[in-house]
Amino acid sequence: MNRNSLLSLRQNGDMTGDVEELEQELQKIYDSEINISIGWFWDGGITLRLGDEMNGFPAAYRAQP
């Protein structure tokens, strides 16, 4: 979902406070220039990794469904 879609959801009142908080936290991470990777595949859980492809991923977490 791109930023314009997020803004559209907020204007229509369909966005919950939790999603707004997530958006704010992700923006803080981006502004801090911290590299993270968030990925998921259907029911395979969510993988969060700190780092990047070039420098490696020193920390990772997997949340299972």
DSSP file (Angstrom, degrees, kcal/mol; ACC not computed):
  #  RESIDUE AA STRUCTURE BP1 BP2  ACC     N-H-->O    O-->H-N    N-H-->O    O-->H-N    TCO  KAPPA ALPHA  PHI   PSI    X-CA   Y-CA   Z-CA
    1    1 A M              0   0    0      0, 0.0     2,-0.1     0, 0.0     0, 0.0   0.000 360.0 360.0 360.0 127.6    0.0    0.0    0.0
    2    2 A N     >  -     0   0    0      1,-0.1     4,-1.9     4,-0.0     3,-0.4  -0.337 360.0-100.5 -86.1 171.0    1.5    3.3   -1.0
    3    3 A R  H  > S+     0   0    0      1,-0.2     4,-2.4     2,-0.2     5,-0.2   0.862 121.2  55.7 -60.2 -38.6    1.5    6.5    1.0
    4    4 A N  H  > S+     0   0    0      1,-0.2     4,-2.2     2,-0.2    -1,-0.2   0.882 106.8  51.0 -62.9 -37.2   -1.4    8.0   -1.0
    5    5 A S  H  > S+     0   0    0     -3,-0.4     4,-2.4     2,-0.2    -1,-0.2   0.906 109.6  50.3 -64.7 -41.2   -3.5    5.0   -0.2
    6    6 A L  H  X S+     0   0    0     -4,-1.9     4,-2.2     1,-0.2    -2,-0.2   0.913 111.1  48.3 -62.8 -42.3   -2.8    5.3    3.5
    7    7 A L  H  X S+     0   0    0     -4,-2.4     4,-2.2     1,-0.2    -1,-0.2   0.890 110.3  52.2 -65.5 -38.2   -3.7    9.0    3.4
    8    8 A S  H  X S+     0   0    0     -4,-2.2     4,-1.8     2,-0.2    -2,-0.2   0.906 108.8  50.1 -63.5 -42.6   -7.0    8.1    1.5
    9    9 A L  H  X>S+     0   0    0     -4,-2.4     5,-1.8     1,-0.2     6,-0.7   0.911 110.5  50.2 -61.2 -42.5   -7.9    5.6    4.2
   10   10 A R  H ><5S+     0   0    0     -4,-2.2     3,-1.0     1,-0.2    -2,-0.2   0.912 109.7  50.1 -63.6 -42.2   -7.2    8.1    6.9
   11   11 A Q  H 3<5S+     0   0    0     -4,-2.2    -1,-0.2     1,-0.3    -2,-0.2   0.832 110.3  50.3 -66.4 -32.1   -9.4   10.7    5.2
   12   12 A N  H 3<5S-     0   0    0     -4,-1.8    -1,-0.3    -5,-0.2    -2,-0.2   0.519 112.1-120.3 -84.2  -4.9  -12.3    8.2    4.8
   13   13 A G  T <<5S+     0   0    0     -3,-1.0    -3,-0.2    -4,-0.6    -2,-0.1   0.632  80.7 118.2  78.9  14.0  -12.1    7.2    8.5
   14   14 A D      < +     0   0    0     -5,-1.8     2,-0.5    -6,-0.2    -4,-0.2   0.476  47.4  95.7 -90.8  -2.5  -11.3    3.6    7.8
   15   15 A M        -     0   0    0     -6,-0.7     2,-0.1    -5,-0.1    -9,-0.0  -0.764  66.1-142.2 -96.5 130.4   -7.9    3.5    9.4
   16   16 A T     >  -     0   0    0     -2,-0.5     4,-1.7     1,-0.1     3,-0.2  -0.390  25.6-109.4 -84.5 165.8   -7.7    2.3   13.0
   17   17 A G  H  > S+     0   0    0      1,-0.2     4,-2.4     2,-0.2     5,-0.2   0.844 116.9  59.8 -62.2 -34.5   -5.4    3.8   15.7
   18   18 A D  H  > S+     0   0    0      1,-0.2     4,-2.1     2,-0.2    -1,-0.2   0.902 105.5  47.2 -61.7 -41.3   -3.2    0.7   15.6
   19   19 A V  H  > S+     0   0    0     -3,-0.2     4,-2.5     2,-0.2    -1,-0.2   0.884 110.7  52.2 -69.2 -37.7   -2.4    1.2   11.9
   20   20 A E  H  X S+     0   0    0     -4,-1.7     4,-2.1     2,-0.2    -2,-0.2   0.906 109.6  49.6 -63.5 -40.6   -1.7    4.9   12.5
   21   21 A E  H  X S+     0   0    0     -4,-2.4     4,-2.5     2,-0.2    -2,-0.2   0.903 110.0  50.9 -64.7 -40.5    0.7    3.9   15.3
   22   22 A L  H  X S+     0   0    0     -4,-2.1     4,-2.7     1,-0.2     5,-0.2   0.923 109.0  51.2 -61.3 -44.5    2.4    1.4   13.0
   23   23 A E  H  X S+     0   0    0     -4,-2.5     4,-2.0     1,-0.2    -1,-0.2   0.907 110.9  48.6 -59.2 -42.4    2.8    4.1   10.3
   24   24 A Q  H  X S+     0   0    0     -4,-2.1     4,-2.0     2,-0.2    -1,-0.2   0.910 112.1  48.0 -65.3 -42.9    4.4    6.5   12.8
   25   25 A E  H  X S+     0   0    0     -4,-2.5     4,-2.1     2,-0.2    -2,-0.2   0.905 111.6  49.7 -66.3 -41.3    6.8    3.8   14.1
   26   26 A L  H  X S+     0   0    0     -4,-2.7     4,-2.5     1,-0.2    -1,-0.2   0.880 109.5  52.5 -64.2 -36.8    7.8    2.8   10.6
   27   27 A Q  H  X S+     0   0    0     -4,-2.0     4,-3.0    -5,-0.2    -2,-0.2   0.900 107.6  51.7 -64.9 -40.1    8.4    6.4    9.7
   28   28 A K  H  X S+     0   0    0     -4,-2.0     4,-1.7     2,-0.2    -2,-0.2   0.912 110.5  48.4 -61.7 -42.6   10.7    6.8   12.8
   29   29 A I  H  <>S+     0   0    0     -4,-2.1     5,-2.0     2,-0.2     4,-0.3   0.932 113.2  47.5 -62.4 -45.8   12.7    3.8   11.7
   30   30 A Y  H ><5S+     0   0    0     -4,-2.5     3,-1.6     1,-0.2    -2,-0.2   0.934 111.3  50.1 -60.7 -47.4   13.0    5.2    8.1
   31   31 A D  H 3<5S+     0   0    0     -4,-3.0    -1,-0.2     1,-0.3    -2,-0.2   0.809 107.6  54.8 -62.3 -30.2   14.0    8.6    9.4
   32   32 A S  T 3<5S-     0   0    0     -4,-1.7    -1,-0.3    -5,-0.2    -2,-0.2   0.489 110.3-125.3 -80.6  -3.4   16.7    7.0   11.6
   33   33 A E  T < 5 +     0   0    0     -3,-1.6     2,-0.5    -4,-0.3    -3,-0.2   0.834  54.7 156.7  59.3  35.4   18.1    5.3    8.5
   34   34 A I      < -     0   0    0     -5,-2.0     2,-0.5    16,-0.0    -1,-0.2  -0.813  39.0-133.9 -89.3 127.7   17.8    1.9   10.2
   35   35 A N        +     0   0    0     -2,-0.5    16,-3.1    -3,-0.1     2,-0.3  -0.721  35.5 162.3 -87.1 123.9   17.6   -0.9    7.6
   36   36 A I  E     -A   50   0A   0     -2,-0.5     2,-0.4    14,-0.3    14,-0.2  -0.938  26.4-149.9-134.8 160.3   14.9   -3.5    8.2
   37   37 A S  E     -A   49   0A   0     12,-2.5    12,-2.7    -2,-0.3     2,-0.5  -0.999   9.7-171.8-130.4 130.0   13.1   -6.1    6.1
   38   38 A I  E     +A   48   0A   0     -2,-0.4     2,-0.3    10,-0.2    10,-0.2  -0.989  17.0 164.6-121.9 125.4    9.5   -7.2    6.8
   39   39 A G  E     +A   47   0A   0      8,-2.5     8,-3.2    -2,-0.5     2,-0.3  -0.984  11.9 172.9-141.7 152.3    8.2  -10.1    4.8
   40   40 A W  E     -A   46   0A   0     -2,-0.3     2,-0.4     6,-0.2     6,-0.2  -0.989  14.8-158.7-153.1 156.4    5.3  -12.6    4.9
   41   41 A F    >   -     0   0    0      4,-1.0     3,-3.3    -2,-0.3     4,-0.1  -0.883  54.2 -77.5-141.5 106.3    3.9  -15.3    2.8
   42   42 A W  T 3  S-     0   0    0     -2,-0.4     3,-0.3     1,-0.3    -1,-0.1  -0.132 114.9  -9.6  42.0-107.2    0.3  -16.3    3.2
   43   43 A D  T 3  S+     0   0    0      1,-0.2    -1,-0.3    -3,-0.1     3,-0.1   0.108 109.4 100.2-105.7  23.1    0.2  -18.5    6.4
   44   44 A G  S <  S-     0   0    0     -3,-3.3    -1,-0.2     1,-0.3    -2,-0.1   0.347  87.2-117.2 -88.2   7.1    4.0  -18.8    6.8
   45   45 A G        -     0   0    0     -3,-0.3    -4,-1.0    -4,-0.1     2,-0.4  -0.288  35.0 -66.8  87.0-176.4    4.2  -16.1    9.4
   46   46 A I  E     -AB  40  63A   0     17,-2.4    17,-3.0    -6,-0.2     2,-0.5  -0.952  38.8-155.0-118.3 134.3    5.9  -12.8    9.4
   47   47 A T  E     -AB  39  62A   0     -8,-3.2    -8,-2.5    -2,-0.4     2,-0.5  -0.946   7.3-170.7-112.5 125.8    9.7  -12.4    9.3
   48   48 A L  E     -AB  38  61A   0     13,-3.1    13,-2.7    -2,-0.5     2,-0.4  -0.965   8.7-177.9-113.2 128.0   11.4   -9.2   10.6
   49   49 A R  E     -AB  37  60A   0    -12,-2.7   -12,-2.5    -2,-0.5     2,-0.6  -0.990  20.5-143.8-130.6 136.3   15.1   -8.7    9.9
   50   50 A L  E    S+AB  36  59A   0      9,-2.6     9,-1.1    -2,-0.4     2,-0.3  -0.866  70.9  28.0 -95.7 122.9   17.4   -5.9   11.0
   51   51 A G  E    S-     0   0A   0    -16,-3.1     2,-0.3    -2,-0.6     6,-0.2  -0.889  79.9 -94.4 128.6-160.1   20.0   -5.1    8.3
   52   52 A D  E  >  - B   0  56A   0      4,-1.9     4,-1.8    -2,-0.3   -15,-0.1  -0.943  32.2 -96.5-153.0 171.8   20.1   -5.4    4.6
   53   53 A E  T  4 S+     0   0    0     -2,-0.3     4,-0.1     1,-0.2    -1,-0.1   0.858 119.0  49.4 -62.3 -37.5   21.3   -7.6    1.7
   54   54 A M  T  4 S+     0   0    0      1,-0.2    -1,-0.2     2,-0.1     3,-0.1   0.908 124.1  26.4 -71.6 -42.5   24.6   -5.8    1.3
   55   55 A N  T  4 S-     0   0    0      1,-0.3    -2,-0.2     0, 0.0    -1,-0.2   0.476 110.7-117.1-102.7  -4.3   25.7   -5.8    4.9
   56   56 A G  E  <  -B   52   0A   0     -4,-1.8    -4,-1.9     1,-0.1    -1,-0.3  -0.218  26.4 -80.8  92.4 174.1   23.8   -8.8    6.2
   57   57 A F  E     -     0   0A   0     -6,-0.2    -6,-0.2     1,-0.1    -1,-0.1  -0.891  35.8-178.9-120.9  97.9   21.1   -9.3    8.8
   58   58 A P  E    S+     0   0A   0      0, 0.0     2,-0.3     0, 0.0    -7,-0.1   0.688  72.8  30.0 -72.6 -17.1   22.5   -9.4   12.4
   59   59 A A  E     +B   50   0A   0     -9,-1.1    -9,-2.6     2,-0.0     2,-0.3  -0.999  64.5 173.9-144.1 144.8   19.1   -9.9   13.9
   60   60 A A  E     -B   49   0A   0     -2,-0.3     2,-0.3   -11,-0.2   -11,-0.2  -0.991   9.2-168.5-148.4 153.4   15.9  -11.6   12.9
   61   61 A Y  E     -B   48   0A   0    -13,-2.7   -13,-3.1    -2,-0.3     2,-0.5  -0.995   6.2-159.6-142.3 137.8   12.5  -12.6   14.3
   62   62 A R  E     -B   47   0A   0     -2,-0.3     2,-0.6   -15,-0.2   -15,-0.2  -0.979   3.5-160.0-122.8 122.6    9.8  -14.8   13.0
   63   63 A A  E     -B   46   0A   0    -17,-3.0   -17,-2.4    -2,-0.5    -2,-0.0  -0.891  15.2-149.1 -99.4 121.3    6.2  -14.6   14.2
   64   64 A Q              0   0    0     -2,-0.6   -20,-0.1   -19,-0.2   -19,-0.1  -0.623 360.0 360.0 -90.6 149.0    4.2  -17.7   13.4
   65   65 A P              0   0    0      0, 0.0    -1,-0.1     0, 0.0   -21,-0.1   0.507 360.0 360.0 -67.6 360.0    0.5  -17.7   12.7
